[in-house]
Amino acid sequence: MELPSAGIHYPGSLGEFQAWFQSDADCLDYLEWLRWPSGFVCPACDHAGGWRLGDGRFMCADCGDRTSVTAGTIFDRTRTPLTVWFAACWHFACGKDGISALSLKRTLEIGSYQTAWAMLHRLRSVLVRPDRELLRGKVEVDETYIGGLDPGLPGGRAQGKKILTCVAVEILEPKGFGRCRMAPVADGSAQSLLGFVSANVEPGATVITDAWQSYRGLEKKGYVHDRRSQRAASARGEDPGALLPAVHRIASLAKRWLLGTHQGAVEAAHLPSYLNEFVFRFNRRRSRSRGMLFYRVMELAVAHDPVRYKDLVRTKGPKAKKPKPPGKRGHPPSLERPRQHRPWRHNSG
């Protein structure tokens, strides 16, 4: 299978991006090419083949079902022009640290903060593939509090207003970090911590943790457990903080990113989405082109089910002020310009 290339499968620069996607028709054609690279395949019955109707939709040659390119994706029923969606995705994926909803609103002159907020959360919702590979080899695992502990709370894993988050990082030989995973957990119990490891680390891997008792069941779960005691390290005159350098480094980077890009303004109910974005960026930090990240996000977007606004604002934690649904003024004007050419079609046969 041909590897995606800049200038053919995705734009390699902002200038190229602007040249490629000058109209909603260009954007729609690119989505069609990503979704059905070998031609139309019916989402209802998986039959390959059909007709393009006069209204732009497709009709299956087998079951007769009618559908559009954006139906069943995160762009389903959107009232925001696709040129604006594509520009939002470019800034989201290709900016070094991403972009906040407020910055996106200002950059694209979107009419309301709520529209920009919802667009970014829809993009974040596609970043985790259900079939993604688990971490393997040697993996450090620890927990951290996003934002730090509340003053006066007893114990290193005490619960408070801050959110306990598990971090797992692959350790490469002879040095360096591989991929990472991050996710909030309910508490520091064995059920929560072992559940995080099982969901993110391949059985048979060597899991390196501190001496916290909740990790003692790792061997029964099929892992090799490398247990490191901070107390023993202190007795040897070593720095206890150096026992798990990878997870501490990744946790520090994540907190700095949240504070820098989003000013720390992240509600507990939405923290998993922001952590997924951080993990997506970190795991692709060596990508040869920023445009490749745009390509990957768009590829995931056309394969993801629709995400409704009501699902984005629905929270399980303490009630918070919900963003107002975008009104008529909230939808930005199209960024359309005269169309020139579509490189992804000319170069893919």
DRENLO-951225 format. One record per residue (C-alpha): y, z, x negated. Coordinates in steps of 0.1 Angstrom, whole numbers, padded with zeros to 4 digits. Each point is the difference from the previous one (the first is absolute). Example, Ala and Ser with C-alpha at 12.3 -4.5 7.8 and 13.67 -1.06 7.14 Angstrom:
// DRENLO-951225
<rec v="-0045" w="0078" u="-0123"/>
<rec v="0034" w="-0007" u="-0014"/>
This chain:
// DRENLO-951225
<rec v="0000" w="0000" u="0000"/>
<rec v="0034" w="-0010" u="-0014"/>
<rec v="0022" w="0029" u="-0010"/>
<rec v="0034" w="0001" u="0017"/>
<rec v="0027" w="-0015" u="-0022"/>
<rec v="0038" w="0003" u="-0001"/>
<rec v="0018" w="-0031" u="0012"/>
<rec v="-0031" w="-0011" u="0020"/>
<rec v="-0013" w="0028" u="0021"/>
<rec v="0030" w="0022" u="-0001"/>
<rec v="0036" w="-0001" u="-0012"/>
<rec v="0005" w="0012" u="-0036"/>
<rec v="0036" w="0010" u="0004"/>
<rec v="0027" w="0008" u="0026"/>
<rec v="0015" w="-0034" u="-0005"/>
<rec v="-0034" w="-0017" u="0007"/>
<rec v="-0005" w="0023" u="0030"/>
<rec v="0033" w="-0011" u="0015"/>
<rec v="-0009" w="-0036" u="-0006"/>
<rec v="-0034" w="0003" u="0016"/>
<rec v="0008" w="0019" u="0031"/>
<rec v="0031" w="-0016" u="0015"/>
<rec v="-0010" w="0000" u="0036"/>
<rec v="-0023" w="0018" u="0024"/>
<rec v="-0021" w="-0031" u="0001"/>
<rec v="-0006" w="0003" u="-0038"/>
<rec v="-0010" w="0037" u="0005"/>
<rec v="-0023" w="-0008" u="0029"/>
<rec v="-0017" w="-0028" u="-0020"/>
<rec v="-0005" w="0024" u="-0030"/>
<rec v="-0016" w="0026" u="0023"/>
<rec v="-0023" w="-0026" u="0015"/>
<rec v="-0011" w="-0011" u="-0035"/>
<rec v="-0007" w="0037" u="-0010"/>
<rec v="-0018" w="0007" u="0032"/>
<rec v="-0021" w="-0032" u="0003"/>
<rec v="0000" w="-0015" u="-0035"/>
<rec v="-0028" w="-0024" u="0009"/>
<rec v="0013" w="-0008" u="0035"/>
<rec v="0001" w="0018" u="0033"/>
<rec v="-0027" w="0025" u="0008"/>
<rec v="0000" w="0015" u="0035"/>
<rec v="0006" w="0038" u="0000"/>
<rec v="-0020" w="0004" u="0032"/>
<rec v="-0032" w="-0018" u="-0009"/>
<rec v="0003" w="-0009" u="-0037"/>
<rec v="-0005" w="-0037" u="0007"/>
<rec v="0016" w="-0022" u="-0026"/>
<rec v="0020" w="-0028" u="0017"/>
<rec v="0025" w="-0005" u="0027"/>
<rec v="0032" w="-0017" u="0011"/>
<rec v="0036" w="0008" u="-0006"/>
<rec v="0018" w="0001" u="0034"/>
<rec v="0035" w="-0012" u="0007"/>
<rec v="0014" w="0036" u="0000"/>
<rec v="-0013" w="0006" u="-0035"/>
<rec v="-0031" w="0020" u="0010"/>
<rec v="-0036" w="-0009" u="-0008"/>
<rec v="-0028" w="-0005" u="0025"/>
<rec v="-0036" w="0006" u="-0011"/>
<rec v="-0023" w="-0031" u="0004"/>
<rec v="-0029" w="0023" u="0010"/>
<rec v="0011" w="0028" u="0022"/>
<rec v="0034" w="-0014" u="0010"/>
<rec v="0019" w="0032" u="-0010"/>
<rec v="0037" w="-0006" u="-0008"/>
<rec v="0017" w="0019" u="-0028"/>
<rec v="0030" w="-0002" u="-0024"/>
<rec v="0002" w="0005" u="-0037"/>
<rec v="0017" w="0034" u="0004"/>
<rec v="-0022" w="0013" u="0029"/>
<rec v="-0022" w="0029" u="-0011"/>
<rec v="0021" w="0007" u="-0031"/>
<rec v="0028" w="0024" u="-0008"/>
<rec v="0024" w="-0029" u="0010"/>
<rec v="-0015" w="-0001" u="0035"/>
<rec v="0027" w="-0002" u="0027"/>
<rec v="0028" w="0006" u="-0025"/>
<rec v="0035" w="-0008" u="0010"/>
<rec v="0013" w="0001" u="-0036"/>
<rec v="0002" w="-0035" u="-0016"/>
<rec v="-0028" w="-0006" u="-0025"/>
<rec v="0026" w="-0009" u="-0027"/>
<rec v="0012" w="0036" u="0003"/>
<rec v="-0035" w="0013" u="-0001"/>
<rec v="-0007" w="-0020" u="-0032"/>
<rec v="0032" w="0012" u="-0016"/>
<rec v="-0009" w="0036" u="0009"/>
<rec v="-0035" w="-0004" u="-0015"/>
<rec v="0014" w="-0015" u="-0032"/>
<rec v="0024" w="0030" u="-0005"/>
<rec v="-0028" w="0024" u="0010"/>
<rec v="-0026" w="-0015" u="-0024"/>
<rec v="0020" w="-0013" u="-0029"/>
<rec v="0026" w="0027" u="-0005"/>
<rec v="-0010" w="0022" u="-0029"/>
<rec v="0000" w="0031" u="0022"/>
<rec v="-0001" w="-0016" u="0034"/>
<rec v="0029" w="0004" u="0024"/>
<rec v="0011" w="0026" u="0026"/>
<rec v="0006" w="-0009" u="0036"/>
<rec v="0038" w="0007" u="-0004"/>
<rec v="0002" w="-0023" u="-0030"/>
<rec v="-0020" w="-0027" u="0018"/>
<rec v="0023" w="0002" u="0030"/>
<rec v="0030" w="-0005" u="-0023"/>
<rec v="-0015" w="-0027" u="-0022"/>
<rec v="-0012" w="-0022" u="0029"/>
<rec v="0028" w="0011" u="0024"/>
<rec v="-0025" w="0011" u="0026"/>
<rec v="0016" w="0013" u="0031"/>
<rec v="-0016" w="0034" u="0001"/>
<rec v="-0016" w="0025" u="-0023"/>
<rec v="-0029" w="0003" u="0025"/>
<rec v="-0010" w="-0036" u="-0004"/>
<rec v="0000" w="0002" u="-0038"/>
<rec v="-0019" w="0032" u="0001"/>
<rec v="-0027" w="-0014" u="0023"/>
<rec v="-0003" w="-0032" u="-0020"/>
<rec v="-0007" w="0019" u="-0032"/>
<rec v="-0025" w="0023" u="0017"/>
<rec v="-0019" w="-0030" u="0013"/>
<rec v="-0001" w="-0014" u="-0035"/>
<rec v="-0013" w="0034" u="-0013"/>
<rec v="-0027" w="0000" u="0027"/>
<rec v="-0018" w="-0030" u="-0015"/>
<rec v="-0002" w="0012" u="-0036"/>
<rec v="-0034" w="0018" u="0002"/>
<rec v="-0030" w="-0023" u="0004"/>
<rec v="-0030" w="0016" u="0018"/>
<rec v="-0023" w="-0015" u="-0026"/>
<rec v="0019" w="0009" u="-0031"/>
<rec v="-0020" w="0010" u="-0030"/>
<rec v="-0004" w="0037" u="-0008"/>
<rec v="0011" w="0016" u="-0032"/>
<rec v="-0027" w="0000" u="-0027"/>
<rec v="-0008" w="0012" u="-0035"/>
<rec v="0019" w="0032" u="-0010"/>
<rec v="0023" w="0012" u="0027"/>
<rec v="0025" w="0029" u="-0001"/>
<rec v="0006" w="0018" u="0033"/>
<rec v="0025" w="0026" u="0008"/>
<rec v="0025" w="0010" u="0027"/>
<rec v="0038" w="0003" u="0001"/>
<rec v="0026" w="0009" u="0025"/>
<rec v="0024" w="-0028" u="0008"/>
<rec v="0035" w="0015" u="-0005"/>
<rec v="-0013" w="0032" u="-0016"/>
<rec v="-0010" w="0034" u="0013"/>
<rec v="0022" w="0021" u="0023"/>
<rec v="0014" w="0031" u="-0018"/>
<rec v="-0020" w="0031" u="0005"/>
<rec v="-0033" w="-0015" u="0010"/>
<rec v="-0030" w="0017" u="-0016"/>
<rec v="-0026" w="-0020" u="-0019"/>
<rec v="0000" w="-0035" u="-0015"/>
<rec v="-0015" w="-0015" u="0031"/>
<rec v="0019" w="0020" u="0026"/>
<rec v="0010" w="-0019" u="0031"/>
<rec v="0037" w="-0004" u="0010"/>
<rec v="0024" w="-0027" u="0012"/>
<rec v="-0010" w="-0022" u="-0029"/>
<rec v="-0029" w="-0024" u="0002"/>
<rec v="-0032" w="0005" u="-0021"/>
<rec v="-0010" w="-0033" u="-0014"/>
<rec v="-0031" w="-0010" u="-0020"/>
<rec v="0003" w="-0023" u="-0030"/>
<rec v="-0028" w="-0019" u="-0017"/>
<rec v="0004" w="-0022" u="-0031"/>
<rec v="-0024" w="-0021" u="-0020"/>
<rec v="-0001" w="0009" u="-0038"/>
<rec v="-0004" w="-0030" u="-0022"/>
<rec v="-0016" w="-0001" u="-0035"/>
<rec v="0013" w="0005" u="-0026"/>
<rec v="0032" w="0009" u="0018"/>
<rec v="0021" w="-0009" u="0030"/>
<rec v="-0002" w="0002" u="0038"/>
<rec v="-0017" w="-0023" u="0024"/>
<rec v="0004" w="0001" u="0038"/>
<rec v="0011" w="0029" u="0020"/>
<rec v="-0003" w="0014" u="0036"/>
<rec v="0022" w="0025" u="0018"/>
<rec v="-0003" w="0015" u="0034"/>
<rec v="0012" w="0032" u="0019"/>
<rec v="-0027" w="0025" u="0008"/>
<rec v="0000" w="0028" u="0026"/>
<rec v="-0007" w="0028" u="-0025"/>
<rec v="-0017" w="0009" u="-0033"/>
<rec v="-0034" w="0006" u="0016"/>
<rec v="-0032" w="-0016" u="-0012"/>
<rec v="-0002" w="-0021" u="0032"/>
<rec v="0035" w="-0015" u="-0007"/>
<rec v="-0003" w="-0005" u="-0037"/>
<rec v="-0036" w="-0013" u="-0001"/>
<rec v="0009" w="-0023" u="0029"/>
<rec v="0028" w="-0015" u="-0020"/>
<rec v="-0023" w="-0006" u="-0030"/>
<rec v="-0028" w="-0015" u="0022"/>
<rec v="0025" w="-0024" u="0016"/>
<rec v="0016" w="-0012" u="-0033"/>
<rec v="-0025" w="0004" u="-0029"/>
<rec v="-0033" w="-0018" u="-0005"/>
<rec v="-0031" w="0022" u="-0001"/>
<rec v="-0013" w="0003" u="-0035"/>
<rec v="0035" w="0002" u="-0015"/>
<rec v="0010" w="0029" u="-0022"/>
<rec v="0026" w="0020" u="0019"/>
<rec v="0022" w="0022" u="-0022"/>
<rec v="0017" w="0030" u="0018"/>
<rec v="0013" w="0035" u="-0007"/>
<rec v="-0022" w="0030" u="0008"/>
<rec v="0011" w="0003" u="0037"/>
<rec v="-0030" w="0011" u="0019"/>
<rec v="0003" w="-0026" u="0027"/>
<rec v="-0012" w="-0027" u="-0024"/>
<rec v="-0033" w="0017" u="-0008"/>
<rec v="-0019" w="-0022" u="0025"/>
<rec v="0007" w="-0032" u="-0019"/>
<rec v="-0034" w="-0002" u="-0016"/>
<rec v="-0017" w="0002" u="0033"/>
<rec v="0021" w="-0029" u="0011"/>
<rec v="-0014" w="-0021" u="-0028"/>
<rec v="0027" w="0004" u="-0026"/>
<rec v="0000" w="0012" u="-0036"/>
<rec v="0024" w="0029" u="0000"/>
<rec v="0021" w="0007" u="-0031"/>
<rec v="0015" w="0034" u="0009"/>
<rec v="0029" w="0012" u="-0022"/>
<rec v="0013" w="0035" u="0002"/>
<rec v="0037" w="0006" u="-0005"/>
<rec v="-0007" w="0037" u="-0008"/>
<rec v="-0024" w="-0010" u="-0027"/>
<rec v="0025" w="-0024" u="-0014"/>
<rec v="0027" w="0027" u="-0002"/>
<rec v="-0025" w="0023" u="-0017"/>
<rec v="-0005" w="-0027" u="-0027"/>
<rec v="0037" w="-0003" u="-0004"/>
<rec v="0001" w="-0034" u="0016"/>
<rec v="0025" w="-0013" u="0026"/>
<rec v="-0017" w="0003" u="0034"/>
<rec v="0022" w="-0028" u="0013"/>
<rec v="-0016" w="-0024" u="-0024"/>
<rec v="-0034" w="0003" u="0015"/>
<rec v="0007" w="-0026" u="0027"/>
<rec v="0028" w="-0022" u="-0015"/>
<rec v="-0006" w="-0031" u="0021"/>
<rec v="0003" w="0016" u="0034"/>
<rec v="0030" w="0020" u="-0011"/>
<rec v="0017" w="-0032" u="-0013"/>
<rec v="-0007" w="-0020" u="0032"/>
<rec v="0011" w="0028" u="0023"/>
<rec v="0033" w="0002" u="-0020"/>
<rec v="0005" w="-0037" u="0003"/>
<rec v="-0006" w="0001" u="0038"/>
<rec v="0024" w="0028" u="0005"/>
<rec v="0027" w="-0017" u="-0021"/>
<rec v="-0005" w="-0032" u="0020"/>
<rec v="0003" w="0017" u="0033"/>
<rec v="0032" w="0017" u="-0011"/>
<rec v="0015" w="-0031" u="-0016"/>
<rec v="-0008" w="-0027" u="0025"/>
<rec v="-0001" w="0021" u="0032"/>
<rec v="0021" w="0030" u="-0010"/>
<rec v="-0030" w="0022" u="0009"/>
<rec v="0007" w="-0007" u="0037"/>
<rec v="-0036" w="-0004" u="0010"/>
<rec v="-0015" w="0017" u="0031"/>
<rec v="-0034" w="0016" u="-0003"/>
<rec v="-0015" w="-0023" u="0026"/>
<rec v="0010" w="-0031" u="-0021"/>
<rec v="-0008" w="0013" u="-0034"/>
<rec v="-0034" w="-0018" u="-0001"/>
<rec v="0017" w="-0033" u="0004"/>
<rec v="0024" w="0006" u="-0028"/>
<rec v="-0028" w="0012" u="-0023"/>
<rec v="-0019" w="-0032" u="0008"/>
<rec v="0030" w="-0020" u="-0011"/>
<rec v="0003" w="0020" u="-0032"/>
<rec v="-0038" w="-0005" u="-0007"/>
<rec v="0003" w="-0037" u="0008"/>
<rec v="0028" w="-0004" u="-0025"/>
<rec v="-0016" w="0021" u="-0027"/>
<rec v="-0033" w="-0017" u="0002"/>
<rec v="0017" w="-0034" u="-0004"/>
<rec v="0024" w="0011" u="-0028"/>
<rec v="-0014" w="-0025" u="-0024"/>
<rec v="0003" w="-0030" u="0024"/>
<rec v="0011" w="-0030" u="-0020"/>
<rec v="0026" w="-0009" u="0027"/>
<rec v="0020" w="0020" u="0025"/>
<rec v="-0005" w="-0030" u="0024"/>
<rec v="-0037" w="0008" u="-0001"/>
<rec v="0007" w="0033" u="0018"/>
<rec v="0018" w="-0020" u="0028"/>
<rec v="-0030" w="-0023" u="0003"/>
<rec v="-0024" w="0030" u="0003"/>
<rec v="0021" w="0017" u="0026"/>
<rec v="0003" w="-0031" u="0021"/>
<rec v="-0037" w="-0007" u="-0004"/>
<rec v="-0008" w="0035" u="0013"/>
<rec v="0026" w="-0003" u="0028"/>
<rec v="-0017" w="-0030" u="0016"/>
<rec v="-0033" w="0017" u="-0001"/>
<rec v="0012" w="0033" u="0016"/>
<rec v="0001" w="0009" u="0037"/>
<rec v="0033" w="0003" u="0017"/>
<rec v="0019" w="0033" u="-0005"/>
<rec v="0021" w="0011" u="0030"/>
<rec v="0033" w="0019" u="-0003"/>
<rec v="-0014" w="0028" u="0021"/>
<rec v="-0028" w="0005" u="-0025"/>
<rec v="0025" w="0002" u="-0029"/>
<rec v="0020" w="0028" u="0016"/>
<rec v="-0030" w="0019" u="0014"/>
<rec v="-0004" w="0032" u="-0021"/>
<rec v="-0027" w="0027" u="-0001"/>
<rec v="0022" w="0026" u="-0018"/>
<rec v="0031" w="0019" u="0012"/>
<rec v="0022" w="-0020" u="0023"/>
<rec v="0027" w="-0019" u="-0019"/>
<rec v="0028" w="-0021" u="0012"/>
<rec v="-0015" w="-0034" u="0006"/>
<rec v="0018" w="-0032" u="-0010"/>
<rec v="0013" w="-0018" u="0031"/>
<rec v="-0017" w="-0032" u="0009"/>
<rec v="0018" w="-0030" u="-0012"/>
<rec v="0024" w="-0014" u="0026"/>
<rec v="0013" w="-0035" u="0004"/>
<rec v="0025" w="0005" u="-0028"/>
<rec v="-0027" w="0012" u="-0023"/>
<rec v="-0015" w="-0034" u="-0006"/>
<rec v="0016" w="-0019" u="-0028"/>
<rec v="0010" w="-0036" u="0001"/>
<rec v="-0024" w="-0025" u="-0016"/>
<rec v="0005" w="-0008" u="-0037"/>
<rec v="-0010" w="-0036" u="0006"/>
<rec v="0013" w="-0028" u="-0022"/>
<rec v="-0009" w="-0037" u="-0001"/>
<rec v="-0036" w="-0005" u="-0010"/>
<rec v="-0010" w="-0018" u="-0032"/>
<rec v="-0036" w="0002" u="-0011"/>
<rec v="-0031" w="0023" u="0003"/>
<rec v="-0016" w="0003" u="-0035"/>
<rec v="-0030" w="0020" u="0013"/>
<rec v="-0011" w="-0031" u="0020"/>
<rec v="0007" w="-0026" u="-0026"/>
<rec v="-0019" w="0019" u="-0027"/>
<rec v="-0030" w="0013" u="0019"/>
<rec v="-0013" w="-0033" u="0012"/>
